[in-house]
Amino acid sequence: MSIRRLPSEVINRIAAGEVVERPASALKELVENALDAGSGTISIRISAGGLDLVEVTDDGHGMAPAEMGLALERHATSKLPDDAIEEVTSFGFRGEALPSIASVSRLILESRPRGSDGWRIEIDHGVKAGEGPAALPPGTRVRVEGLFDKVPARRKFLRSPRSEYAACLDAVKRLAMARPDVGFSVEHDGRRVLAVQPSDGPIRVAALLSHELDRHAIGIDCVRHDMRLSGVISLPTFNRGMADQQFLFVNSRPVKDRLLVGALRAAYRDLLARDRHPIAALFVEVPTAEVDINVHPAKTEVRFRDPAAVRGLIVGGLKAALDEAGHRSAAREQFAQQAAWQVEPVSPSARHPSEGWDPGHAEMAREPGTETWIPAFAGVTEKLREFAPAARAEPAAAPVPSYPLGVARGQVAATYIVAEAEDGLVIVDQHAAHERLVLERMRKASNGGQVARQALLMPDVVELDEPECDRLEAVVGELADLGLEIERFGPTAMLVRATPAPLGKTDIPGLLADLAAELAELGTALGLRDRLDHVAATMACHGSVRAGRILSVAEMNALLREMEVTPHSGQCNHGRPTWVKLAHADIEKLFGRR
């Protein structure tokens, strides 16, 4: 067959396959255009998860009629004033979004610059259907109806309206976090589902992710060379079962990058169970020349010139913030609801005399051995007087010193330390707390030194694919610091001379295969460090104070004081909280005082 030029309609549909995968993709492109237009407020309307309607209205600069027609042509954009694509700071720059969306839907574009009249252009699946004057406030309104109606092969692969709505809402939340200075509102099927006003970054993140994040989050702000990392992460004890609330922004652009996955895993190593995930919204600012944003038409992927430096910035910044968090724990505030406690009903005969006793309404009880009935409360006051002190009672204990975790008052079930703090009651799991303290001591003692290694009597040759061998060879020095001594042994083999001594007898081929796979996925060999940390955590667990051991008050207070100055003491090595707190107000609720 001879080579021919494709019609512009077919070209737009091919481009739409890359840019517009689903309604959320179209919504993302339209909102990005609104942000690039200098909008202060963006209103979004969705119907049937975006399958029937996606409408975005902004109060930005607006477009003249001639510009509107040009915007509907491929590769026409106002965001590249020159040819320096590496210096782009706007969200969009490819000039493909509007014509791609218009080729697979009915698109109505209305716009009005300030001081001018509004204009309207309608496109029906790539064909111009009409244009004329339009009445609207200054700004732009884009209405997309019947997405993929005439492309059944694409529409049948879309998910249910509920799933598509969830994807649309996620796209809006990402952009709203990227631009906290802009107000957003979302309406789905006539119901307002999101409304956020311009605010600071951490406030916006908490409003979009979890209302409790403002109390259980750690702020991030660090600079390394010409790069900066900011944002918020959750305390290890405030986690989720899915990694669906982890966001990375590069120069205010929301991206999806495996760099974040590896960095979070490294920073939260042994602070979380493997099936739990932290909440994070991280903003990385790097010089535009150090990042390539022209990787994919959807613009959700980027490439860093020096990914190791970016990863080091993220891991170092997160670890420093987690260390500074010290003994903080998301479980420290337990809301004492009466329904969570079993309260025995109080009969009238059990009331204290001070509550007032009316002999005329008192219950009667039969005197033992007689037929005489007497008031049930008779003689109670006299009995109480026998035990009443003759003088004013002295305080039961000295004033509580100002310690974050309070002063030990006792032990429950030989497992839990009960301490009194200035603002409430603290309960500490003595084994979980001491387990964390022992692990941190072991780490501090090993800092700056290499992991002990066990030399093999006969070096082991492990066969691997050549790319896997290349990846392992590139990190030979790093692995040596962890006790794994290897060297290249031909194109497709690695020679193992020593293994980390703490691992004992291990599956060497399996270990190298896992490390090579991890290097390919995350760019770093976390697996070996995880295994060593697991051994250290096991040793710490077995060497810690066991549940069931009775401690003296001095021992309990020593444990509390060490927790207050030890990083990560708010959770044990398995990610569980080591202490909880009942505030005075919560205790008062239990007894009906509030």
C-alpha positions in Angstrom: 0.0 0.0 0.0 1.2 3.5 -0.8 1.9 6.0 2.0 -0.7 8.7 2.4 -1.3 11.7 4.7 -4.0 11.1 7.3 -7.0 13.4 7.5 -6.9 16.0 10.3 -10.0 14.4 11.9 -8.2 11.0 12.1 -5.0 12.7 13.4 -7.1 14.4 16.2 -8.7 11.1 17.2 -5.3 9.4 17.3 -4.0 12.2 19.5 -7.2 11.9 21.6 -6.3 8.3 22.4 -3.2 9.5 24.1 -4.5 12.7 25.7 -8.1 11.8 26.5 -8.2 8.3 28.0 -11.4 8.9 30.1 -13.5 11.8 31.3 -11.0 12.5 34.1 -8.3 13.1 31.4 -10.5 15.7 29.6 -11.4 17.4 32.9 -7.7 17.6 33.9 -6.8 19.2 30.6 -9.6 21.8 30.9 -8.8 22.7 34.5 -5.1 23.1 33.6 -6.0 25.5 30.8 -8.1 27.5 33.3 -5.2 27.7 35.7 -2.9 28.8 33.0 -5.4 31.5 32.1 -4.8 33.1 35.5 -8.1 32.1 37.1 -8.9 32.8 40.7 -11.9 30.6 40.9 -12.8 27.5 38.9 -16.3 25.9 38.9 -16.8 22.4 37.6 -20.0 20.5 36.7 -20.0 16.8 36.0 -22.9 14.5 35.1 -22.8 10.7 35.1 -19.2 10.7 36.1 -18.3 12.9 33.2 -19.7 10.5 30.6 -22.6 12.8 29.8 -21.2 16.2 30.8 -18.0 17.9 31.8 -18.2 21.7 32.2 -15.4 24.0 33.5 -16.0 27.7 34.1 -13.2 30.1 35.1 -12.7 33.8 35.6 -9.4 34.0 33.8 -8.2 36.2 31.0 -10.6 35.0 28.3 -10.0 34.7 24.5 -11.0 36.9 21.6 -13.0 35.1 18.8 -9.9 34.7 16.6 -7.9 33.2 19.4 -10.7 30.8 20.1 -10.6 29.4 16.6 -6.9 29.1 16.8 -7.1 27.3 20.1 -9.1 24.5 18.5 -6.3 23.8 16.0 -3.7 21.2 16.8 -0.3 22.5 18.2 -1.6 26.0 18.7 -0.8 27.4 22.1 -0.1 30.6 24.0 2.2 28.9 26.5 5.3 28.8 24.4 6.3 32.4 23.7 9.6 31.1 22.3 11.0 27.7 21.3 12.6 27.0 24.7 10.4 24.1 25.7 12.7 23.2 28.6 11.8 26.5 30.3 8.0 25.9 30.3 6.4 26.7 33.7 2.7 26.4 32.7 0.6 23.2 33.0 0.0 22.8 29.3 2.2 23.5 26.4 1.5 20.9 23.6 -1.6 22.5 22.1 -3.4 19.2 21.7 -6.0 19.1 24.5 -8.9 21.1 23.0 -8.8 19.7 19.4 -8.4 16.2 20.8 -11.4 16.6 23.1 -13.4 18.2 20.4 -12.7 15.3 18.0 -14.4 12.8 20.3 -17.3 14.8 21.8 -19.7 17.7 21.4 -17.7 20.7 22.6 -19.0 24.2 23.2 -16.3 26.8 23.8 -17.5 30.2 25.2 -15.1 33.0 26.2 -15.1 36.7 26.9 -12.0 38.9 27.6 -12.5 41.8 30.0 -13.9 44.9 28.3 -15.1 42.9 25.2 -18.1 40.8 24.2 -18.4 37.1 24.5 -18.2 34.6 21.7 -19.3 31.0 21.3 -18.0 28.1 19.1 -19.5 24.7 18.9 -17.7 21.6 17.6 -19.5 18.2 17.0 -16.9 15.4 17.0 -14.4 17.4 15.0 -16.8 19.2 12.8 -17.7 22.8 13.3 -21.4 23.1 14.1 -21.8 26.8 14.6 -20.6 30.0 16.3 -22.0 33.3 17.5 -22.3 35.8 20.3 -22.5 34.5 23.9 -23.5 36.1 27.2 -21.2 35.2 30.1 -19.0 37.0 32.7 -15.3 37.6 31.9 -13.5 34.3 31.6 -14.0 31.0 29.7 -16.6 28.2 29.9 -15.9 24.9 28.2 -18.8 22.3 27.9 -18.0 18.7 26.8 -21.0 16.5 26.2 -21.3 12.8 25.1 -17.7 11.9 25.3 -16.8 9.0 22.9 -20.5 8.8 21.8 -19.3 8.2 18.2 -16.3 6.1 19.2 -18.0 3.0 20.7 -14.8 1.0 20.7 -13.4 3.5 23.3 -16.7 4.1 25.2 -17.2 0.4 26.0 -13.9 0.3 27.8 -14.9 3.1 30.2 -15.9 2.1 33.7 -19.1 2.7 35.6 -20.2 6.3 36.2 -19.3 5.9 39.9 -15.7 4.9 39.0 -15.3 7.6 36.4 -16.6 10.2 38.9 -14.0 9.0 41.5 -11.3 9.5 38.9 -12.6 13.0 38.0 -12.6 14.0 41.7 -9.1 12.7 42.2 -7.8 14.8 39.2 -9.4 17.9 40.6 -8.0 17.3 44.1 -4.5 17.0 42.7 -4.7 20.3 40.8 -6.4 22.0 43.8 -3.4 20.9 46.0 -1.0 22.1 43.4 -2.6 25.6 43.4 -3.9 26.4 46.9 -4.3 30.1 45.8 -7.2 29.2 43.6 -10.7 28.4 44.7 -12.4 25.2 43.4 -16.0 23.9 43.4 -17.3 20.7 42.0 -20.9 19.7 41.3 -21.8 16.2 40.4 -25.3 15.4 39.2 -26.6 18.6 40.7 -25.0 18.0 44.1 -22.1 20.1 45.5 -19.3 17.6 46.4 -16.3 19.9 46.8 -15.8 23.5 47.7 -12.4 24.9 48.8 -11.4 28.6 49.1 -7.9 30.0 48.5 -5.7 29.1 51.5 -2.3 28.0 52.5 -0.8 24.8 51.2 -1.0 22.6 54.4 -4.6 23.8 55.1 -5.6 22.9 51.5 -4.0 19.5 51.7 -5.8 18.7 55.0 -9.1 19.9 53.6 -8.8 17.7 50.5 -7.4 14.5 52.2 -8.4 14.2 55.8 -9.8 16.7 58.3 -7.6 15.0 61.0 -4.4 15.5 59.0 -3.9 18.9 60.5 -3.5 17.3 63.9 -1.6 14.2 62.8 0.7 15.6 60.1 4.3 16.7 60.0 5.4 19.7 58.0 8.2 19.4 55.5 10.5 22.2 54.4 14.1 21.6 53.5 16.5 22.9 50.9 19.5 21.1 49.3 21.6 23.0 46.8 19.2 24.5 44.3 16.3 22.1 45.1 13.6 22.5 47.7 11.1 20.0 49.3 8.0 21.1 51.1 4.6 19.6 52.0 3.1 17.4 54.7 3.3 13.8 55.7 1.3 11.8 58.2 2.6 10.4 61.5 3.4 6.7 61.1 0.5 5.9 63.4 -1.9 7.8 61.1 -1.9 5.5 58.1 -4.1 3.8 55.5 -4.5 0.4 54.1 -4.0 1.7 50.5 -1.4 4.1 49.0 -4.2 6.2 47.4 -3.3 9.4 49.2 0.2 9.9 48.2 0.9 12.9 45.9 4.0 14.3 44.3 4.3 17.7 42.7 7.2 18.9 40.7 7.3 22.6 40.1 3.6 22.7 41.1 2.8 20.1 38.5 1.1 17.0 39.8 3.0 13.9 38.5 2.9 10.2 39.1 6.4 8.9 39.7 7.8 5.7 41.2 10.4 7.9 42.9 7.8 8.9 45.5 7.0 5.2 46.2 10.7 4.3 46.9 11.3 7.5 48.9 8.3 7.0 51.2 9.2 3.3 51.7 12.7 4.3 52.6 11.7 7.1 55.0 9.0 5.0 56.8 11.1 1.8 57.0 10.2 -0.2 60.1 7.8 2.6 61.2 4.9 1.0 59.4 3.7 -2.6 58.7 4.2 -3.6 55.1 0.4 -3.5 54.4 0.0 0.1 55.7 0.8 3.3 53.9 1.4 6.9 55.0 -0.5 10.0 53.7 1.8 12.4 51.9 1.7 15.5 49.7 5.2 16.5 48.6 6.2 19.5 46.5 9.6 19.4 44.8 11.0 22.6 43.3 13.9 22.1 40.9 15.4 24.3 38.2 13.5 23.8 34.9 16.7 22.7 33.2 17.0 19.8 35.6 13.6 18.2 34.8 12.1 17.0 31.5 8.3 17.5 31.4 7.9 16.5 27.7 7.8 12.8 28.4 4.2 11.8 27.8 1.2 13.7 26.1 -0.7 13.4 29.4 2.1 15.3 31.2 1.9 13.1 34.3 5.4 11.8 34.0 8.7 13.6 34.3 12.3 12.7 34.1 15.0 14.2 36.4 18.5 14.9 35.2 19.8 13.7 38.6 17.2 11.3 40.1 19.5 10.2 42.9 19.8 13.8 44.1 16.0 14.2 44.1 15.5 10.9 45.9 18.2 11.9 48.5 16.4 15.2 49.1 13.0 13.4 49.7 14.4 10.6 51.8 16.6 12.9 53.9 13.9 15.5 54.4 11.3 13.0 55.4 13.6 11.2 57.8 14.7 14.4 59.5 11.1 15.4 59.9 10.1 12.0 61.3 13.1 12.2 63.7 12.0 15.6 64.9 8.5 14.3 65.6 10.0 12.3 68.4 7.4 10.5 70.5 4.3 12.0 68.8 1.6 9.5 68.0 -1.7 9.8 66.2 -3.2 7.6 68.9 -2.4 10.0 71.7 -5.9 11.5 71.6 -8.6 8.9 72.3 -12.1 10.4 72.2 -13.8 9.0 75.3 -17.3 8.3 74.2 -19.7 6.9 76.8 -20.9 4.3 74.3 -17.4 2.8 74.2 -17.4 2.2 78.0 -19.7 -0.1 79.9 -21.5 2.0 82.5 -23.5 0.1 85.1 -26.9 1.4 85.9 -27.1 3.1 89.3 -30.1 2.2 91.4 -31.5 4.7 93.8 -30.3 2.7 96.7 -26.7 3.2 95.6 -26.7 7.0 95.5 -24.5 8.9 97.8 -26.2 10.7 100.7 -24.7 14.0 99.5 -27.0 13.8 96.4 -30.0 14.4 98.8 -32.1 11.7 100.3 -35.8 12.1 100.9 -37.0 9.8 103.6 -40.5 10.1 102.3 -39.5 8.6 99.0 -36.7 6.2 100.1 -36.8 2.6 99.2 -37.5 0.3 102.2 -35.5 -2.8 103.2 -36.4 -5.5 105.8 -34.3 -5.7 108.9 -32.7 -9.2 109.0 -34.5 -11.6 111.3 -37.5 -9.3 111.8 -40.6 -8.1 110.1 -39.6 -4.5 110.6 -39.0 -2.4 107.4 -36.5 0.4 107.6 -35.3 3.0 105.0 -32.6 1.6 102.8 -30.3 4.6 103.5 -30.7 4.5 107.3 -27.4 4.8 109.1 -25.4 5.5 106.0 -24.5 9.0 107.1 -23.3 7.8 110.5 -21.1 5.2 108.9 -19.5 7.8 106.6 -18.7 10.0 109.6 -16.7 7.2 111.1 -14.3 7.4 108.2 -14.3 11.1 107.7 -10.9 12.8 108.5 -11.0 15.2 111.4 -9.0 17.8 109.5 -8.7 19.0 105.9 -7.3 16.3 103.6 -3.8 16.9 102.1 -3.1 16.4 98.4 -2.7 12.7 97.5 0.4 13.4 95.4 2.9 16.1 94.6 2.1 18.4 91.7 2.8 16.7 88.4 6.1 17.9 86.8 5.8 19.2 83.2 6.7 16.1 81.2 5.0 15.3 77.9 4.2 11.8 78.9 3.6 12.6 82.6 4.7 10.8 85.7 4.1 7.1 86.3 1.4 6.3 88.9 1.1 2.6 88.5 0.9 -0.5 86.3 -2.1 -2.4 85.0 -2.0 -6.1 84.2 1.8 -5.9 84.5 1.8 -4.7 80.9 0.5 -1.1 80.8 2.1 1.9 82.5 -0.4 4.5 83.7 1.0 8.0 84.0 -0.5 11.3 85.0 0.3 14.3 82.7 -0.8 17.9 83.1 -3.5 17.6 80.5 -4.7 14.0 80.9 -4.0 10.4 81.5 -1.3 8.5 79.5 -1.3 4.7 79.1 1.9 3.1 77.7 2.4 -0.4 76.4 5.7 -1.1 78.1 6.9 -3.9 75.7 6.1 -2.0 72.5 7.7 1.2 73.9 10.9 -0.6 75.1 11.1 -2.5 71.8 11.4 0.8 69.9 13.9 2.2 72.4 16.2 -0.9 72.0 16.1 -0.7 68.2 17.0 3.0 68.2 19.9 2.3 70.5 21.2 -0.5 68.2 20.9 1.9 65.2 22.7 4.7 67.0 25.5 2.3 68.0 26.0 1.1 64.4 25.9 4.5 62.7 29.1 5.3 60.9 30.2 1.6 60.7 29.7 -1.1 58.2 27.5 -4.1 58.8 29.4 -7.2 59.8 29.9 -9.7 57.0 30.3 -13.4 56.8 32.8 -14.6 54.2 31.8 -17.6 52.2 34.2 -20.5 52.2 33.6 -21.0 48.5 32.4 -17.9 46.5 28.9 -18.4 45.1 28.3 -17.7 41.4 24.8 -16.4 40.7 23.5 -16.4 37.1 21.3 -13.3 36.2 20.3 -11.4 33.1 22.9 -9.0 31.8 20.8 -5.8 32.7 20.3 -7.2 36.2 24.1 -7.7 36.6 24.7 -4.1 35.3 22.3 -2.7 37.9 24.0 -4.7 40.7 27.5 -3.7 39.6 26.5 -0.1 39.7 25.8 -0.3 43.5 28.6 -2.6 44.6 30.0 0.0 47.1 26.6 0.6 48.7 25.9 -3.2 49.0 29.4 -3.6 50.6 28.5 -1.2 53.3 25.5 -3.4 54.0 27.7 -6.5 54.3 27.1 -8.0 50.8 30.4 -8.3 48.9 29.9 -9.1 45.2 31.7 -8.6 41.9 31.1 -9.0 38.3 31.8 -12.5 37.0 31.3 -12.4 33.2 28.4 -10.8 31.3 25.6 -12.7 33.0 26.9 -13.7 36.4 27.8 -12.2 39.8 30.3 -13.6 42.2 29.3 -13.4 45.9 32.2 -13.5 48.4 30.4 -12.5 51.6 26.9 -11.9 53.0 25.6 -9.8 55.9 26.4 -11.7 59.1 23.0 -10.8 60.8 21.1 -12.6 58.0 22.7 -16.0 58.8 22.1 -18.7 56.2 20.2 -17.1 53.4 19.1 -17.8 49.8 21.8 -15.9 48.0 20.4 -16.3 44.4 17.0 -15.2 45.6 18.5 -12.2 47.5 20.4 -11.0 44.4 17.4 -11.5 42.1 15.2 -9.5 44.5 17.8 -6.7 44.8 18.1 -6.4 41.0 14.3 -6.2 40.6 14.1 -3.5 43.3 16.9 -1.5 41.6 14.9 -1.6 38.4 11.7 -0.5 40.0 12.8 2.0 42.7 16.4 2.8 41.8 17.8 1.7 45.1 18.4 -1.5 47.0 16.0 -1.2 49.9 15.4 -4.9 50.2 18.7 -5.7 51.9 18.4 -2.9 54.3 14.8 -4.0 55.1 16.1 -7.5 55.8 18.8 -6.2 58.1 16.3 -4.0 59.9 14.0 -6.9 60.3 16.7 -8.9 62.0 17.5 -5.9 64.3 13.8 -5.4 65.0 13.5 -9.1 65.9 16.5 -8.8 68.2 15.1 -5.7 69.8 11.7 -7.5 70.3 13.2 -10.4 72.1 15.6 -8.3 74.2 12.9 -5.8 75.4 10.9 -5.7 78.6 8.2 -8.3 78.2 4.6 -7.9 78.9 3.8 -9.3 82.3 6.9 -8.0 84.0 6.3 -5.9 87.1 8.3 -2.6 87.0 9.2 -0.3 89.8 8.0 3.4 89.7 11.6 4.4 89.0 11.8 2.0 86.1 8.5 3.2 84.7 9.6 6.9 84.9 13.0 6.1 83.3 11.1 4.5 80.4 8.9 7.5 79.9 11.8 9.9 80.0 13.7 8.0 77.4 10.6 7.8 75.1 10.4 11.6 75.2 13.9 12.0 73.7 13.9 9.0 71.4 12.9 9.4 67.7 9.9 7.4 66.5 9.0 6.3 70.1 5.3 6.9 69.3 5.1 3.6 67.5 6.7 0.2 67.9 8.8 -1.6 65.2 5.6 -3.0 63.7 3.9 0.3 63.3 1.5 0.1 66.3 1.2 3.0 68.8 3.1 2.7 72.0 1.0 5.1 74.0 -2.5 6.7 74.1 -3.9 9.6 76.1 -7.2 10.4 77.6 -7.5 14.2 78.0 -9.2 15.6 81.1 -12.2 16.7 79.0 -12.6 13.1 77.7 -12.5 11.7 81.2 -15.1 14.2 82.3 -17.3 13.1 79.5 -17.1 9.5 80.9 -18.5 10.6 84.2 -21.1 12.9 82.8 -19.4 16.1 83.9 -19.6 17.5 80.4 
